[in-house]
Amino acid sequence: MPTDTAEQWDHIAGRAHNVPAALDGYIESLRSAKEDGKVAAARQVKIVIEQTTKHAAEDGFFAKLAAGAKTADGPLPGDVQSKLDAGAAAARVAYSRLAGFWSPNCCPSPPRRTPSAASATRWPPAPSWAPRWTSRKRTPGACRNSTA
């Protein structure tokens, strides 16, 4: 995103104000998937919690974005800086809410293991025309180089 002018920073501030609605929609999508029995693996949940917590931190992405905002000519005008600060604060709260959604207290326990490639359950399900891999029983000596 360009950051040379106050107008460009005003657009960034507007985008920051849109983050909470976007994350609320994402949370609703996750709830819907959860109701259908589709949840993420435990290790993925852990990583998402770490990342969202970092974004929500006082020294996270949005806080640093607002604190370091300046145009090519110098500091931002006061009204643009205020709008950016408010947008960054709203985005941080939204990311905190997302981290809370994923936390074990707010989200049902995800499966302990991710299904392996050989698992009978697959997501997404394979189309009906896809080849089905089966394990073949080996006949002793069938694959060996033998003269007999």
NORJO-V502690 format. One record per backbone hydrogen bond with DSSP energy under -0.5 kcal/mol. CO is the residue of the C=O (numbers start at 1). NH is the residue of the N-H. E is the energy in kcal/mol with one decimal. If there is no record, write none. Layout:
CO/NH/E + CO/NH/E
//
This chain:
4/72/-2.6 + 5/9/-1.8 + 6/10/-2.1 + 7/11/-1.8 + 8/12/-1.9 + 9/13/-2.6 + 10/14/-2.1 + 11/15/-2.2 + 12/16/-2.4 + 13/17/-1.8 + 14/18/-0.9 + 15/18/-0.7 + 15/19/-0.7 + 16/19/-0.8 + 18/22/-1.9 + 19/23/-2.7 + 20/24/-2.4 + 21/25/-2.0 + 22/26/-1.9 + 23/27/-2.6 + 24/28/-2.1 + 25/29/-2.0 + 26/30/-2.4 + 27/31/-2.5 + 28/32/-2.3 + 29/33/-2.3 + 30/34/-2.5 + 31/35/-2.3 + 32/36/-1.2 + 33/38/-2.8 + 34/37/-1.7 + 37/39/-0.8 + 41/45/-2.2 + 42/46/-2.3 + 43/47/-1.9 + 44/48/-2.4 + 45/49/-2.4 + 46/50/-2.1 + 47/51/-2.6 + 48/52/-2.9 + 49/53/-2.1 + 50/54/-1.9 + 51/55/-2.1 + 52/56/-1.7 + 53/57/-0.8 + 54/57/-0.7 + 55/62/-0.6 + 57/60/-1.8 + 60/64/-2.5 + 61/65/-2.5 + 62/66/-2.2 + 63/67/-2.4 + 64/68/-2.3 + 66/69/-0.9 + 69/76/-0.6 + 71/74/-0.8 + 74/71/-3.1 + 77/81/-2.5 + 78/82/-2.4 + 79/83/-2.0 + 80/84/-2.6 + 81/85/-2.8 + 82/86/-2.4 + 83/87/-2.4 + 84/88/-2.7 + 85/89/-2.3 + 86/90/-2.4 + 87/91/-2.4 + 88/92/-2.3 + 89/93/-2.2 + 90/94/-2.2 + 91/95/-2.4 + 92/96/-2.1 + 93/97/-2.3 + 94/98/-2.2 + 95/99/-2.4 + 96/100/-2.3 + 97/101/-1.9 + 98/102/-1.8 + 99/103/-1.3 + 103/106/-1.5 + 103/107/-1.5 + 111/42/-1.2 + 116/119/-1.7 + 120/122/-0.5 + 127/130/-1.8 + 131/133/-0.6 + 138/140/-0.6 + 139/142/-2.6 + 141/144/-0.7 + 144/146/-1.0
//
